[in-house]
Amino acid sequence: MSTRRYIVRSGADLARTLAEARREGGLTQAEVAERARLDRTYLARMEAGHIVQQVDRALEVLRTLGVRVVAEQDVDDDG
């Protein structure tokens, strides 16, 4: 098992991280949405970057405070 790391500097980075982590986990949007108790179309909108404005503002505040946001995912090396 290894760890995949995503650096999240913007809302677009977060959207890309959501999509990549889901695909890395071998899951469909429907499967993730069900597990997270979300509507699949909402998850699709998140992955498409429709969340960026609010996330960008929050990340700017964190950068101002000297905080770096990193998302990590455990990845099965066996494929």
C-alpha distances in whole Angstrom, upper triangle without the diagonal:
4,7,10,13,17,20,22,26,28,28,27,24,23,24,22,19,20,20,17,15,17,17,13,13,15,18,22,24,25,22,21,25,25,23,24,27,28,31,29,31,31,27,28,30,28,26,29,29,32,31,31,35,34,30,32,34,32,30,33,34,30,31,34,33,31,27,25,22,19,16,13,10,7,6,5,5,8,10
4,7,10,13,16,19,23,25,25,25,21,21,22,20,17,18,19,16,14,16,16,12,13,16,18,22,23,26,23,21,25,26,23,24,27,28,30,28,31,30,26,27,29,26,24,27,27,30,29,29,32,31,28,29,32,29,27,30,31,27,28,31,30,27,24,21,19,16,14,10,8,6,5,7,6,10,11
4,6,10,13,16,19,21,22,21,18,17,19,17,14,15,17,14,11,14,15,11,12,16,18,21,22,24,22,20,23,24,22,22,25,26,28,26,28,27,23,25,26,23,21,24,24,27,26,25,29,28,24,25,28,25,23,26,27,24,24,28,26,24,21,18,16,12,10,6,5,5,6,9,9,13,13
4,7,10,13,16,18,19,18,15,14,16,14,11,13,14,10,9,12,13,9,11,14,16,19,20,23,21,18,21,23,21,21,24,24,26,24,26,25,21,22,23,20,18,21,21,24,23,22,26,25,22,23,25,23,21,24,25,22,22,26,25,23,20,16,14,10,8,6,5,6,6,10,11,14,14
4,7,10,13,15,16,16,12,12,14,12,9,12,14,11,10,14,14,12,14,17,18,21,21,24,22,19,22,24,22,21,25,24,26,25,26,24,21,22,23,19,18,20,20,23,21,20,23,23,19,20,22,20,17,20,22,19,18,22,22,19,16,13,11,7,6,5,6,9,10,14,14,18,17
4,6,10,12,13,12,8,9,11,9,6,10,12,9,9,13,14,12,14,17,18,20,19,23,22,18,21,23,21,20,23,23,24,23,24,22,18,19,20,16,15,17,16,19,17,16,19,19,16,16,19,17,14,17,19,16,16,20,20,18,15,11,9,6,5,6,8,12,13,16,17,20,19
4,6,9,11,11,7,8,12,10,8,12,14,12,12,16,17,16,18,21,21,23,22,25,24,21,23,26,24,22,25,24,26,25,25,23,20,21,20,17,16,18,16,19,17,15,18,18,14,14,16,15,12,14,16,13,13,16,17,14,12,8,6,5,6,9,12,15,16,20,21,24,23
4,6,8,8,5,6,9,9,8,11,13,13,13,16,17,17,19,21,21,22,21,24,23,20,21,24,23,20,23,22,24,23,23,20,18,18,18,14,14,15,13,16,13,12,14,14,10,10,13,11,8,11,13,11,11,15,15,14,11,8,5,6,7,10,13,17,18,22,23,26,25
4,7,8,6,8,11,11,11,14,16,16,16,19,21,20,22,25,24,25,23,27,27,23,24,27,26,23,26,24,26,25,24,22,20,20,19,16,15,16,13,16,14,11,13,13,9,8,11,10,7,8,11,10,9,12,13,12,10,8,7,9,11,14,17,21,22,26,27,30,28
4,5,5,6,9,10,11,13,15,15,16,18,20,21,22,24,24,24,22,25,25,22,22,26,25,22,24,22,23,23,22,19,17,18,16,13,13,13,10,12,10,7,9,10,7,5,9,9,7,8,11,11,10,13,15,15,13,11,10,11,13,16,18,22,23,27,28,31,29
4,5,5,6,9,10,11,13,14,15,17,19,20,21,23,22,21,19,22,23,19,19,23,22,19,21,19,20,19,18,15,14,14,12,9,10,10,7,9,7,4,7,8,5,5,9,9,8,10,13,13,13,16,18,18,15,13,11,13,13,17,18,22,23,27,28,31,29
4,5,5,6,8,10,11,12,14,16,17,18,20,21,21,20,18,21,22,19,19,23,23,20,23,20,20,19,18,16,14,13,12,9,9,8,6,9,8,6,9,11,9,8,12,13,11,13,16,16,16,19,20,20,18,15,13,14,14,17,18,22,22,26,27,30,27
4,5,5,6,9,10,10,12,14,15,16,18,20,19,20,18,21,22,19,20,23,22,20,23,20,21,20,19,17,15,15,14,11,10,11,9,12,11,9,12,13,10,10,13,13,11,13,16,15,14,18,19,18,16,13,10,10,10,13,15,19,19,23,24,27,25
4,5,5,6,9,10,10,12,14,15,16,18,17,18,16,19,19,16,16,20,19,16,19,17,18,17,17,15,12,13,12,9,8,10,8,11,9,8,11,12,8,9,13,12,10,13,16,14,15,18,19,18,15,13,10,10,9,12,13,17,18,22,24,26,24
4,5,5,6,9,10,11,13,14,16,17,16,15,13,16,17,14,15,18,18,16,18,15,16,14,14,12,10,9,9,6,4,6,5,8,8,8,12,12,10,11,15,14,13,16,18,18,18,21,22,22,19,17,14,13,12,14,15,18,19,22,24,26,24
4,5,5,6,8,10,11,12,14,15,15,15,13,17,18,15,16,20,19,18,20,18,19,16,16,15,12,11,12,9,6,8,8,11,11,11,15,16,13,14,17,17,15,18,21,19,19,23,24,23,20,17,14,13,12,13,14,17,17,20,21,24,21
4,5,5,6,8,10,10,12,14,14,14,13,17,17,14,15,19,17,16,19,17,19,17,17,16,12,13,13,10,8,11,11,14,13,13,16,16,13,14,18,16,15,18,20,18,18,22,22,21,18,15,12,10,8,10,10,13,14,17,19,21,19
4,6,5,6,9,10,11,12,11,12,10,13,13,10,12,15,14,12,15,14,15,13,14,12,9,10,11,8,6,10,10,12,11,13,16,16,13,15,18,17,16,19,21,20,21,24,24,23,20,17,14,13,10,11,11,14,15,18,20,22,20
4,6,5,6,9,10,11,10,10,9,12,13,10,12,15,15,14,17,15,15,13,13,13,9,9,11,9,6,9,10,13,13,14,18,18,16,18,21,20,19,22,24,23,23,27,27,26,23,20,17,15,13,14,12,15,15,17,19,21,18
4,5,5,6,8,10,10,11,11,15,15,12,15,18,17,16,19,18,19,16,17,17,13,13,14,12,9,12,13,16,16,16,20,21,18,19,23,22,20,23,25,23,23,27,27,26,23,20,16,14,11,12,10,13,12,15,16,18,15
4,5,5,6,9,9,11,11,14,13,11,13,16,14,14,17,17,18,16,17,17,13,14,16,13,11,14,15,18,17,18,21,21,18,20,23,21,20,23,25,23,23,27,27,25,22,19,15,13,10,9,7,10,9,12,14,16,14
4,5,5,6,6,7,8,11,9,7,10,13,12,12,15,14,15,13,15,14,11,11,14,12,10,13,15,17,17,18,22,22,19,21,24,23,22,25,27,25,26,30,29,28,25,22,18,16,13,12,10,12,11,13,16,17,15
4,5,5,6,7,9,12,11,10,13,15,15,15,18,17,18,15,17,17,13,13,16,14,11,14,16,19,19,20,24,24,22,24,27,26,24,28,29,28,28,32,32,31,27,24,21,18,15,14,12,13,11,13,15,15,12
4,5,8,10,12,15,13,12,16,17,16,17,20,20,21,18,20,20,16,16,19,17,14,17,19,21,21,22,26,26,23,24,28,26,24,28,30,27,28,31,31,30,26,23,20,17,13,12,9,10,8,9,11,12,10
4,6,9,11,13,11,10,13,15,13,14,17,18,19,17,19,19,15,16,19,17,15,18,20,22,22,23,27,26,23,26,29,27,25,29,30,28,29,33,32,31,27,24,21,18,14,12,9,9,8,9,12,12,10
4,7,10,12,10,10,14,15,14,15,18,18,19,16,19,19,16,16,19,18,15,18,21,23,23,25,28,28,26,28,31,29,28,32,33,31,32,36,35,34,30,27,24,21,18,16,13,13,11,11,13,13,10
4,7,8,6,7,10,11,11,12,15,14,15,12,15,16,13,13,16,16,14,17,19,21,21,23,26,26,24,26,29,28,27,31,32,30,31,35,35,34,30,27,24,21,18,17,14,14,13,14,16,16,14
4,5,5,6,9,10,11,12,14,13,13,10,12,14,11,10,14,14,12,15,17,19,20,22,25,25,23,26,29,28,27,31,32,31,32,35,36,35,31,29,25,23,20,19,17,18,17,17,20,20,17
4,5,5,6,8,10,10,12,10,9,6,9,10,7,7,11,11,9,12,15,16,16,19,22,22,21,23,26,25,25,28,30,29,30,33,34,33,30,27,24,22,19,19,17,19,18,20,22,23,20
4,6,5,6,9,10,10,9,8,5,9,10,9,9,13,13,13,15,18,18,19,22,25,24,23,26,28,27,28,31,32,31,33,36,36,36,32,30,26,25,22,22,19,21,21,22,24,24,22
4,5,5,6,9,10,10,10,8,12,13,11,12,15,15,14,17,19,20,20,23,26,25,24,27,29,28,28,31,32,31,33,36,36,35,32,29,26,24,20,20,17,18,18,19,22,22,19
4,5,5,6,8,8,10,8,11,11,8,10,13,12,12,15,17,18,17,20,23,22,20,23,26,24,24,28,29,27,29,32,32,32,28,26,22,20,17,17,15,16,16,18,21,22,20
4,6,5,6,5,6,5,9,8,6,9,12,11,12,15,16,16,16,19,22,21,20,23,25,24,24,28,28,27,29,32,32,32,29,27,23,22,19,19,18,19,20,22,25,26,23
4,5,5,6,7,8,11,11,10,13,15,15,15,18,20,20,19,23,25,24,23,26,28,26,27,31,31,30,32,35,35,35,31,30,26,25,21,21,19,20,21,22,26,26,24
4,5,8,10,10,14,13,11,14,17,16,16,19,21,21,20,23,25,24,22,26,28,25,26,30,30,28,31,34,33,33,29,27,24,22,19,19,17,17,19,20,23,24,22
4,5,9,10,13,11,9,13,15,13,14,17,18,18,17,20,22,20,19,23,24,22,23,26,27,25,28,30,30,30,26,25,21,20,17,18,16,18,19,21,25,26,24
4,7,9,12,11,10,14,15,14,16,19,19,19,18,21,23,21,21,24,25,24,25,28,28,27,30,33,32,33,29,28,24,24,21,21,20,22,23,25,28,29,27
4,6,8,7,7,10,11,11,13,15,16,15,15,18,20,19,18,22,23,22,23,26,27,26,29,31,31,32,28,27,23,23,20,21,20,22,24,26,29,30,28
4,5,5,7,9,10,11,13,14,16,15,15,18,21,20,20,23,24,24,25,28,29,28,31,33,33,34,31,29,26,25,23,24,23,25,26,27,30,31,29
4,5,5,6,9,10,11,12,14,14,15,18,21,20,20,23,25,24,25,28,29,29,31,33,34,34,31,29,25,25,22,23,21,23,24,25,28,29,26
4,5,5,6,9,10,10,12,11,13,16,19,19,19,21,23,23,24,27,29,28,30,33,33,34,31,29,26,25,23,24,23,26,26,28,31,31,28
4,5,5,6,9,10,11,9,10,14,16,15,15,18,20,20,21,24,25,25,27,29,30,31,28,26,23,23,21,23,22,25,25,28,30,31,29
4,5,5,6,9,10,10,10,13,16,16,15,18,20,19,20,23,25,24,26,28,29,29,26,24,21,20,18,19,18,21,21,24,27,28,25
4,5,5,6,9,9,11,13,16,17,16,18,21,21,21,24,26,26,27,30,31,31,28,25,22,22,19,21,20,22,22,25,27,28,25
4,5,5,6,5,8,10,13,14,14,16,18,19,19,22,24,24,25,28,29,29,26,24,21,22,20,22,21,24,25,27,30,31,28
4,5,5,6,6,8,12,12,11,13,16,16,16,19,21,20,22,24,25,26,23,21,18,18,16,18,18,22,22,25,27,29,27
4,5,8,8,10,14,14,13,15,18,18,17,20,22,22,23,26,27,26,23,21,18,17,15,17,17,20,20,23,25,26,24
4,6,8,9,13,14,13,15,18,19,18,20,23,23,23,26,28,28,25,23,20,20,18,20,20,23,23,26,28,29,26
4,5,6,9,11,10,11,14,15,15,17,19,20,20,23,24,24,22,20,17,18,17,20,20,24,24,27,29,31,28
4,6,8,10,10,11,14,15,16,17,20,20,21,23,25,26,23,22,19,20,19,22,23,26,27,30,32,34,31
4,6,6,6,9,11,11,12,15,16,17,18,20,22,23,20,19,16,18,17,20,21,25,26,29,31,33,31
4,6,5,6,9,10,10,12,14,15,16,18,20,20,18,17,15,17,17,20,21,25,26,30,31,34,32
4,6,5,6,9,10,11,13,14,15,17,19,20,19,18,16,19,19,23,25,28,30,33,35,37,35
4,5,5,6,9,10,11,13,14,16,17,19,17,17,15,18,18,22,24,27,29,33,35,37,35
4,5,5,6,8,10,10,12,14,15,16,14,14,12,14,14,18,20,24,26,29,31,34,32
4,6,5,6,9,10,10,12,14,15,14,13,12,15,16,20,22,26,27,31,33,35,34
4,5,5,6,9,10,11,13,14,13,14,13,17,18,22,24,28,30,34,35,38,37
4,5,5,6,9,10,11,13,11,12,11,14,15,19,22,25,28,31,33,36,35
4,5,5,6,8,10,10,9,8,8,11,13,17,20,24,26,30,31,34,33
4,5,5,6,9,10,9,10,11,14,17,20,23,27,29,33,34,38,36
4,5,5,6,9,9,11,11,15,18,21,24,28,30,34,36,39,38
4,5,5,6,5,7,8,12,15,18,21,25,27,31,33,36,35
4,5,5,5,6,9,12,15,19,22,26,28,32,33,36,35
4,5,7,10,12,16,19,22,26,29,31,35,36,40,39
4,6,9,12,15,18,21,25,28,31,34,36,39,39
4,7,10,13,17,19,23,26,28,32,33,37,36
4,7,10,13,16,19,22,25,29,30,34,33
4,6,10,13,17,20,22,26,27,30,30
4,7,10,14,17,19,23,24,28,27
4,7,10,13,16,19,21,24,24
4,7,10,13,16,18,21,21
4,7,9,13,15,18,18
4,6,10,12,15,14
4,7,9,12,12
4,6,9,9
4,5,6
4,5
4
